[in-house]
Amino acid sequence: MPSVNIRQLRDTRRLKAWLRAGKTVELRERDKLIARIVPERNANQKPANWPNFETIAKEIIGERVLPNVILEDRGRY
């Protein structure tokens, strides 16, 4: 398990690299363990797939074309 001293926290690149790799990092002061920094478990998950809204709208509305009443009422604005 990698460890980092409090003074070494200025080098956040190495700390971020360890956390992105899923490693728990020990935070030490004068060789005494103060805390453990644990990476987020959801960090490695892929983003959720969005539904196909166009297909869902066609199922609900069909082939009808709805007028854009709001923009027509506003005029040029």
C-alpha positions as CSV (number, residue, x, y, z in Angstrom):
1,M,0.0,0.0,0.0
2,P,1.5,3.3,-1.0
3,S,2.0,5.9,1.7
4,V,2.5,9.7,1.5
5,N,3.8,12.1,4.1
6,I,1.9,15.3,4.9
7,R,4.6,17.4,3.3
8,Q,4.4,15.3,0.1
9,L,0.7,16.1,-0.3
10,R,1.7,19.0,-2.4
11,D,2.5,16.5,-5.2
12,T,-1.1,15.7,-5.9
13,R,-0.3,14.1,-9.3
14,R,1.1,11.0,-7.7
15,L,-1.7,10.8,-5.1
16,K,-4.4,11.2,-7.8
17,A,-2.7,8.5,-10.0
18,W,-2.7,6.0,-7.1
19,L,-6.4,6.8,-6.2
20,R,-7.5,6.5,-9.9
21,A,-5.7,3.1,-10.0
22,G,-7.9,2.0,-7.1
23,K,-5.2,1.9,-4.4
24,T,-5.7,3.0,-0.8
25,V,-3.1,5.5,0.2
26,E,-1.8,5.9,3.8
27,L,-1.3,9.4,5.1
28,R,1.6,9.6,7.6
29,E,3.2,12.2,9.9
30,R,6.6,11.4,11.2
31,D,6.2,7.7,10.2
32,K,2.9,7.4,12.2
33,L,-0.2,6.5,10.4
34,I,-2.8,9.3,10.6
35,A,-5.4,8.3,8.0
36,R,-6.1,6.2,5.0
37,I,-7.4,7.8,1.8
38,V,-9.7,5.3,0.1
39,P,-10.7,5.8,-3.6
40,E,-14.4,6.1,-4.6
41,R,-15.8,2.7,-5.5
42,N,-17.9,4.2,-8.3
43,A,-14.9,5.8,-10.0
44,N,-14.2,2.8,-12.3
45,Q,-17.8,2.4,-13.3
46,K,-18.9,3.4,-16.8
47,P,-21.6,6.1,-17.1
48,A,-25.1,4.9,-17.4
49,N,-26.6,4.5,-20.8
50,W,-29.3,7.0,-21.7
51,P,-32.5,5.8,-23.2
52,N,-33.3,6.6,-26.8
53,F,-35.7,9.5,-26.3
54,E,-36.5,9.8,-30.0
55,T,-37.8,6.2,-30.1
56,I,-39.8,6.6,-26.9
57,A,-41.4,9.8,-28.3
58,K,-42.4,8.0,-31.5
59,E,-44.0,5.2,-29.5
60,I,-46.0,7.8,-27.5
61,I,-46.8,10.4,-30.1
62,G,-46.5,8.4,-33.4
63,E,-45.8,10.3,-36.6
64,R,-47.8,13.4,-35.7
65,V,-46.0,16.7,-35.8
66,L,-46.8,18.9,-32.9
67,P,-46.8,22.7,-33.4
68,N,-44.4,24.8,-31.5
69,V,-47.1,27.1,-30.0
70,I,-44.8,28.8,-27.4
71,L,-42.3,30.2,-30.0
72,E,-45.2,31.3,-32.3
73,D,-46.8,33.3,-29.5
74,R,-43.6,35.1,-28.5
75,G,-43.1,36.7,-31.9
76,R,-39.6,37.7,-32.7
77,Y,-38.3,37.0,-29.2
